Amino acid sequence: MQWINPNGLIIICIMMIPNIIFGLRHNDIINLCKNQFMNVVEQIGRYGTFFLMIFNIGIFEKGACSQTVFYVWLGIAYFLLLLYMISWAIYFKKETVKLPMALAIIPIVIFVLTGIMLRHYLLIAFGVIFGIGHIYVTWANNKEN
């Protein structure tokens, strides 16, 4: 077993590029979500999923049940990553109200799908935790727009 999941590392690195660009362009953004519990839930889920996407720790993970499942996961994950990047490109051209929620949901789907298809049960758990927190915080930050 390898300690580093190269595909997970690639997915996380590519996923972070538009987020870093957005952060540099909008360094004055304030988190409008006042629910500190949900902010913490989001961060626990975020860092847990990032870590588990990149590192194989051997706890509650079995890997894909076949090469076919692995390649299907790979195709779907990279397709969703492409959709995520296209969504960011559209958002950079015109910041709309609807796109932030899509930009929140696509990574969640990637994380949970990865956990399911690769039988990585901790990743599923952290993906769900991240999903609950990230959707709530994204909604709170965009509900008045």
Order of alpha helices (4+ residues) and beta strands (2+ residues): alpha-alpha-alpha-alpha-alpha
